[in-house]
Amino acid sequence: MYVHSASVTVDGQLISSIAKGVLIFAAIGKDDTPKEAESMASKVLKVKLWEDDQGGKWKKNVQEINGEVLCVSQFTLLASTKKGNKPDFHKSASAAKGKELYDHFLARVRSQYREDRVKDGVFQAMMDVALVNDGPVGVDYRCIDEAVSPQIETNPAEMKNPTDFAAFTDELEEGAFKGHVHKTFDLPASLME
């Protein structure tokens, strides 16, 4: 996701922080390969998320804006709850394989950009990740047979009465609304190029 800022803290100690750029949650699957890690590294640096100087949407990538990159290993993204309510992590790589491929991915991102602009967290640590979104955009990229494919929800559930906060008066506390507001938008095909 693209962010105004992001940081990783472990045991109360700041490990890494970035200003404007990309926060990457990287999940390594048990069947992932070094080739897929390389493809993913290239894709996350090339994806066009920012406006150009004329205000054209989806025109510049993180390198073109001289942004920063924060990579965080996140095996829990591969969790499944198909067989109950307890998360199942069987799709995740073992710790040894996960670290090997994550390090390979991180090294590729650094070598394809500028090492001083690419930060990371601590593999297998309990990390506190903080971020300030630059809009509500997060793109889920997955490698399938060594091809990187974005996963974007193109048919979201219809929102019932999204702007009438009066319908939620029982949830108001001291004049503040507590809840979730969702926005639906279309990503142009040029983003996928």
N, C-alpha and C positions, 0 to 999 in steps of 0.2 A: 504494500500500500504506500501511497505517497504521503509524506508527512511534512509538517512545518518543523518538527523536532521529534526526537525519540532518544531513549536512554535505557541502559541495562544496569541494574543494581543487584549485587549479591551480598547477602549478610550485611546490609546497610552501607556497603561500599560501592561507589560509582565505578563501574567497569568501563563503559563506553557511552558516548553520547554523540549525536549528530544534529546538525541544523537541517535545513531544507534538503530533502532527498527521499530515499526509498528505504522502508523497513521491510526486510524479507524474513518471513518465518519459514524456515526450511525443514521439511519433514523427509527423512530418508526411509524408503520402503525396503522390505527384505529382498525384493527382486530388482532394485535399482542398480544401475551400472555406472562406471566412471564416464562413459560416453553420454549418458543421460545427465549427469552432473555438469558436464561441459556444455551441453545444449542449453540447460537451464541457466547457467551462468551467463551465457551469451544473451539469452532472451531477456532476462531481468534488467540487463544494462541497456538493451535496445528499445524496450517498450516505451512508447510515446504517451506520456501522461500529462505534460504541461503545455500551456499555451505558448505560441510564438509571440514575437514582438508586435504583431498586428492583431493580436487577440484571437488568432485561429486556434481552436481547441484541438487537443491531442496531437501536437506538432513536434514537441521536443522530448528527448529522453534525459535521464539523469546526468549523463555525460555532457550533453549539450547545454544544460543549465549550470554546470559545474557543481552539481549537488553531491551529497554524501550518501553512503550506503551503510546500513546497519543490518548485519546478518545474525539471526538468532536460530539456533537449532531447536526444533519443536516437534518431537516425535508424536505428541498427542494429537496432532492434526490428522493422523491416520487412524484414530480411534473409531470403533464401530460399536453400536448398541443394538444391532439387529437381533441378538439373542438375549434380550433382557435389558436391564437398566444400568448394569455395571459396564463401564467401557472395556472393550477388548482391544489390545494393542498388537495382535498377531500379525498385522500387515506391516508393522514397523521393523526396521532392521535391528539386528543385535547391536549392543552398545559398541562393540569393536568395529563392525562393518559401518555402523552409522557414523562413528567418529572419522573413520577413514574416508568415506565418501563426502561427509560434511567438510572436512579439511581440504579435500580435492576441489569441491565446489568453491569454497572460500578462496583458495589459492588462484583458481581460474578467474573469479570476479576481480581479485586484486591485480592479476597480471593483465587483464583486458581493460582495466581502467587505470586508476592511480592508487597505489598502495596506501598512501596517506589519507585518501578519501573513503576507505573501506574499513569499517570497524566490525567487531563481533562481540558475542557474549562469552559465556563459559560453558562448554559442552557438559551436559549432565548435571549442571548446578540448578538449584532452585532460584530462578531469576525473576526479579521484578522488572517487567518491561513497561515503560511509560511512553506514551506517544500523544502528539497533538496532530490529528488528521488534517490534511490539506484537502478538505472536502470529504465526502463519504465514499471514496473509491478504494476498493480492494479487489485485486484480480487474483484468482486461483489458477496457477499454472500447474499442469501435470505432465509428466513424461510417460508416454505410452509407446512402447516399441521404439524408443529413442527419439520420438518426435514430440516436441513440446506443444501442448494443446491447452488453450485457456478454457476454463470452466466458468461460464457466465450464465446466471439464471435469466432466461429470456421470457419466461412466462410466470412472473411472480403472482402471488395471491392478490386478489382485488382488495383494496383498502376500503373499509366502510367508514365513511364520514371522517376523513383524516384531518380536517381543519376545524371541526366543531368541538372545541374543548369543553363546552357546556355539558356534553354528554358524559364527561368524566368528573363531575362536580364532587362525587363521593371520594375522589382521589386527590382533591385539592387540599393543601395544607399551608396555611398562612399565605395564600395567594400564589403559591407555586404549584405547577403541574408536575406530577411525578409519573413517568411512563415512558413510552417509546414513540417517536415520530419517525416514520420511514418515508423515503423519497425514492421514486422509480425514475430511472433515466435510461436512455439508449446509448450504447457505446458504438461509435462509427466503425465500419469495417476497416478503415485505414489504421486504426489502432492495432489491428492484428498483423499488419504488414511488417 
